[in-house]
Amino acid sequence: MEVARESIDMFLNSRMVEAEDLFRHHQDNRQVRMAQCYCSVMSAVVTFESAQLERTLQLLKATEKAMTPDTGLVNQLRTKLKAPEQLEESEVVGLLERQIAVADCQVCAAVINFLQQDVGSCVRGSWGLRRAWKTYDRIYGQISSLYREGRQDRLENAAEPGDGRAAEPAARPLIPSSASSPNLAAPAAPSGLRRSATRLHVDQAR
């Protein structure tokens, strides 16, 4: 995140060469790649040059493709076969961040298409906005569901009878591991969070 912030600061202060060099050396960083897209979109909107508009569209398409690596047949099967209990909190956050980045790329591509002002570009821009809205709506539903079910699970844990004081829920992964001790069985994952993880996998596979 710090590198992405620094690259945007360089771009806004007219240090284009340094910013581009930073972008090239951190192509594997999700935040830096999105920062490059935002800077390219700003440059295209300001200059309004056809070549810059086309370069920006190509960059947005490449970034959207890089943010959705699980589109191949093998990766789709692997995603469907993976048990929901194997999902860790970092994996869930990563999936959501990638979906948000894809939706951002679709919105920016729609803006660039609208700037070209021909009928075909306007149609592509409208279609891109529709895809972005559906992606944002799906992400909002996933985050809201995770929040509500996680809150309900914490309330249920706090309401369990104990020594007379409300027990504070212990920190744990979003989807607990299925590993168990030989003398003590591991607690089962909350059904609500398991359903959310399953829906998240199904949405990502689509």
One Martini backbone bead per residue (centre of mass of N, CA, C, O) as a GRO file, in nm:
protein
  206
    1MET     BB    1   0.056   0.063  -0.020
    2GLU     BB    2   0.299   0.258  -0.004
    3VAL     BB    3   0.383   0.234  -0.301
    4ALA     BB    4   0.121   0.337  -0.424
    5ARG     BB    5   0.127   0.615  -0.288
    6GLU     BB    6   0.400   0.704  -0.407
    7SER     BB    7   0.324   0.683  -0.710
    8ILE     BB    8   0.092   0.891  -0.704
    9ASP     BB    9   0.262   1.126  -0.600
   10MET     BB   10   0.451   1.138  -0.843
   11PHE     BB   11   0.236   1.188  -1.059
   12LEU     BB   12   0.110   1.456  -0.929
   13ASN     BB   13   0.430   1.579  -0.939
   14SER     BB   14   0.550   1.516  -1.237
   15ARG     BB   15   0.694   1.212  -1.190
   16MET     BB   16   0.668   1.000  -1.434
   17VAL     BB   17   0.924   0.826  -1.456
   18GLU     BB   18   0.927   0.724  -1.163
   19ALA     BB   19   0.645   0.600  -1.166
   20GLU     BB   20   0.691   0.397  -1.400
   21ASP     BB   21   0.923   0.247  -1.261
   22LEU     BB   22   0.754   0.152  -1.021
   23PHE     BB   23   0.548  -0.007  -1.182
   24ARG     BB   24   0.745  -0.213  -1.319
   25HIS     BB   25   0.865  -0.327  -1.026
   26HIS     BB   26   0.528  -0.383  -0.929
   27GLN     BB   27   0.330  -0.591  -1.091
   28ASP     BB   28   0.251  -0.799  -0.844
   29ASN     BB   29   0.106  -0.560  -0.717
   30ARG     BB   30  -0.214  -0.478  -0.669
   31GLN     BB   31  -0.203  -0.174  -0.583
   32VAL     BB   32  -0.004  -0.075  -0.801
   33ARG     BB   33  -0.170  -0.156  -1.046
   34MET     BB   34  -0.412   0.027  -0.977
   35ALA     BB   35  -0.254   0.292  -0.972
   36GLN     BB   36  -0.179   0.281  -1.271
   37CYS     BB   37  -0.468   0.298  -1.376
   38TYR     BB   38  -0.548   0.569  -1.252
   39CYS     BB   39  -0.324   0.736  -1.387
   40SER     BB   40  -0.402   0.666  -1.679
   41VAL     BB   41  -0.686   0.785  -1.667
   42MET     BB   42  -0.608   1.074  -1.597
   43SER     BB   43  -0.434   1.119  -1.850
   44ALA     BB   44  -0.661   1.066  -2.060
   45VAL     BB   45  -0.859   1.289  -1.964
   46VAL     BB   46  -0.661   1.530  -2.003
   47THR     BB   47  -0.550   1.481  -2.303
   48PHE     BB   48  -0.741   1.322  -2.517
   49GLU     BB   49  -0.586   1.094  -2.653
   50SER     BB   50  -0.608   0.824  -2.850
   51ALA     BB   51  -0.354   0.667  -2.760
   52GLN     BB   52  -0.408   0.690  -2.454
   53LEU     BB   53  -0.684   0.557  -2.453
   54GLU     BB   54  -0.586   0.282  -2.565
   55ARG     BB   55  -0.375   0.218  -2.346
   56THR     BB   56  -0.574   0.220  -2.110
   57LEU     BB   57  -0.756  -0.008  -2.206
   58GLN     BB   58  -0.535  -0.226  -2.212
   59LEU     BB   59  -0.459  -0.205  -1.913
   60LEU     BB   60  -0.739  -0.274  -1.796
   61LYS     BB   61  -0.765  -0.553  -1.925
   62ALA     BB   62  -0.506  -0.676  -1.803
   63THR     BB   63  -0.586  -0.629  -1.507
   64GLU     BB   64  -0.850  -0.787  -1.504
   65LYS     BB   65  -0.715  -1.056  -1.581
   66ALA     BB   66  -0.513  -1.065  -1.336
   67MET     BB   67  -0.758  -1.059  -1.114
   68THR     BB   68  -0.869  -1.336  -1.286
   69PRO     BB   69  -0.718  -1.645  -1.262
   70ASP     BB   70  -1.001  -1.834  -1.215
   71THR     BB   71  -1.096  -1.910  -1.541
   72GLY     BB   72  -1.008  -2.179  -1.569
   73LEU     BB   73  -1.089  -2.506  -1.561
   74VAL     BB   74  -0.898  -2.602  -1.336
   75ASN     BB   75  -0.959  -2.369  -1.133
   76GLN     BB   76  -1.262  -2.421  -1.109
   77LEU     BB   77  -1.241  -2.708  -0.997
   78ARG     BB   78  -1.067  -2.636  -0.752
   79THR     BB   79  -1.275  -2.444  -0.623
   80LYS     BB   80  -1.513  -2.652  -0.596
   81LEU     BB   81  -1.341  -2.878  -0.432
   82LYS     BB   82  -1.293  -2.691  -0.213
   83ALA     BB   83  -1.321  -2.657   0.106
   84PRO     BB   84  -1.460  -2.420   0.309
   85GLU     BB   85  -1.274  -2.476   0.567
   86GLN     BB   86  -1.001  -2.379   0.408
   87LEU     BB   87  -1.077  -2.096   0.456
   88GLU     BB   88  -0.926  -1.800   0.509
   89GLU     BB   89  -0.928  -1.473   0.579
   90SER     BB   90  -0.717  -1.386   0.363
   91GLU     BB   91  -0.868  -1.519   0.124
   92VAL     BB   92  -1.129  -1.360   0.140
   93VAL     BB   93  -1.003  -1.079   0.110
   94GLY     BB   94  -0.866  -1.132  -0.164
   95LEU     BB   95  -1.124  -1.189  -0.324
   96LEU     BB   96  -1.259  -0.914  -0.273
   97GLU     BB   97  -1.034  -0.732  -0.386
   98ARG     BB   98  -1.040  -0.845  -0.674
   99GLN     BB   99  -1.335  -0.771  -0.735
  100ILE     BB  100  -1.302  -0.466  -0.695
  101ALA     BB  101  -1.085  -0.428  -0.914
  102VAL     BB  102  -1.261  -0.519  -1.149
  103ALA     BB  103  -1.482  -0.303  -1.117
  104ASP     BB  104  -1.293  -0.059  -1.152
  105CYS     BB  105  -1.203  -0.130  -1.439
  106GLN     BB  106  -1.488  -0.116  -1.566
  107VAL     BB  107  -1.542   0.181  -1.505
  108CYS     BB  108  -1.294   0.305  -1.646
  109ALA     BB  109  -1.357   0.185  -1.926
  110ALA     BB  110  -1.626   0.330  -1.959
  111VAL     BB  111  -1.517   0.618  -1.954
  112ILE     BB  112  -1.330   0.590  -2.200
  113ASN     BB  113  -1.553   0.513  -2.401
  114PHE     BB  114  -1.722   0.777  -2.371
  115LEU     BB  115  -1.490   0.971  -2.480
  116GLN     BB  116  -1.509   0.871  -2.789
  117GLN     BB  117  -1.829   0.922  -2.896
  118ASP     BB  118  -1.920   0.666  -3.016
  119VAL     BB  119  -2.150   0.425  -3.045
  120GLY     BB  120  -1.980   0.176  -2.970
  121SER     BB  121  -1.856   0.299  -2.709
  122CYS     BB  122  -2.125   0.349  -2.561
  123VAL     BB  123  -2.208   0.055  -2.548
  124ARG     BB  124  -1.958  -0.049  -2.397
  125GLY     BB  125  -1.991   0.139  -2.153
  126SER     BB  126  -2.270   0.038  -2.062
  127TRP     BB  127  -2.186  -0.257  -2.021
  128GLY     BB  128  -1.962  -0.199  -1.813
  129LEU     BB  129  -2.148  -0.071  -1.596
  130ARG     BB  130  -2.322  -0.320  -1.554
  131ARG     BB  131  -2.099  -0.512  -1.461
  132ALA     BB  132  -2.004  -0.339  -1.222
  133TRP     BB  133  -2.269  -0.332  -1.063
  134LYS     BB  134  -2.292  -0.640  -1.022
  135THR     BB  135  -2.026  -0.667  -0.869
  136TYR     BB  136  -2.085  -0.472  -0.635
  137ASP     BB  137  -2.345  -0.613  -0.540
  138ARG     BB  138  -2.212  -0.883  -0.468
  139ILE     BB  139  -2.006  -0.774  -0.263
  140TYR     BB  140  -2.207  -0.647  -0.069
  141GLY     BB  141  -2.351  -0.910   0.001
  142GLN     BB  142  -2.106  -1.061   0.116
  143ILE     BB  143  -2.025  -0.860   0.339
  144SER     BB  144  -2.298  -0.847   0.485
  145SER     BB  145  -2.316  -1.148   0.551
  146LEU     BB  146  -2.055  -1.171   0.714
  147TYR     BB  147  -2.131  -0.962   0.929
  148ARG     BB  148  -2.399  -1.076   1.036
  149GLU     BB  149  -2.295  -1.368   1.107
  150GLY     BB  150  -2.063  -1.280   1.289
  151ARG     BB  151  -2.237  -1.124   1.493
  152GLN     BB  152  -2.423  -1.359   1.571
  153ASP     BB  153  -2.197  -1.544   1.677
  154ARG     BB  154  -2.100  -1.354   1.905
  155LEU     BB  155  -2.372  -1.342   2.055
  156GLU     BB  156  -2.392  -1.646   2.113
  157ASN     BB  157  -2.131  -1.668   2.278
  158ALA     BB  158  -2.211  -1.450   2.495
  159ALA     BB  159  -2.485  -1.621   2.584
  160GLU     BB  160  -2.336  -1.826   2.721
  161PRO     BB  161  -2.303  -2.007   2.990
  162GLY     BB  162  -2.121  -1.925   3.296
  163ASP     BB  163  -1.984  -1.708   3.551
  164GLY     BB  164  -2.185  -1.441   3.487
  165ARG     BB  165  -2.015  -1.349   3.248
  166ALA     BB  166  -1.945  -1.209   2.958
  167ALA     BB  167  -1.809  -1.367   2.701
  168GLU     BB  168  -1.540  -1.321   2.510
  169PRO     BB  169  -1.462  -1.371   2.202
  170ALA     BB  170  -1.246  -1.548   2.036
  171ALA     BB  171  -0.994  -1.544   1.836
  172ARG     BB  172  -1.038  -1.619   1.479
  173PRO     BB  173  -1.097  -1.753   1.206
  174LEU     BB  174  -1.341  -1.740   0.976
  175ILE     BB  175  -1.243  -2.044   0.902
  176PRO     BB  176  -1.193  -2.303   1.065
  177SER     BB  177  -1.004  -2.554   1.126
  178SER     BB  178  -1.004  -2.922   1.095
  179ALA     BB  179  -0.809  -2.964   1.300
  180SER     BB  180  -0.713  -3.205   1.556
  181SER     BB  181  -0.689  -3.332   1.854
  182PRO     BB  182  -0.646  -3.641   2.006
  183ASN     BB  183  -0.818  -3.526   2.285
  184LEU     BB  184  -0.955  -3.279   2.111
  185ALA     BB  185  -1.210  -3.161   1.954
  186ALA     BB  186  -1.285  -2.958   1.711
  187PRO     BB  187  -1.468  -2.703   1.640
  188ALA     BB  188  -1.719  -2.619   1.458
  189ALA     BB  189  -1.817  -2.441   1.210
  190PRO     BB  190  -2.013  -2.199   1.147
  191SER     BB  191  -2.283  -2.213   0.947
  192GLY     BB  192  -2.295  -1.921   0.838
  193LEU     BB  193  -1.996  -1.899   0.738
  194ARG     BB  194  -2.005  -2.147   0.558
  195ARG     BB  195  -2.218  -2.034   0.365
  196SER     BB  196  -2.054  -1.784   0.278
  197ALA     BB  197  -1.808  -1.935   0.163
  198THR     BB  198  -1.967  -2.091  -0.049
  199ARG     BB  199  -2.080  -1.844  -0.201
  200LEU     BB  200  -1.803  -1.721  -0.268
  201HIS     BB  201  -1.710  -1.959  -0.444
  202VAL     BB  202  -1.940  -1.956  -0.651
  203ASP     BB  203  -1.901  -1.662  -0.748
  204GLN     BB  204  -1.603  -1.696  -0.836
  205ALA     BB  205  -1.653  -1.931  -1.046
  206ARG     BB  206  -1.845  -1.749  -1.233
   0.00000   0.00000   0.00000
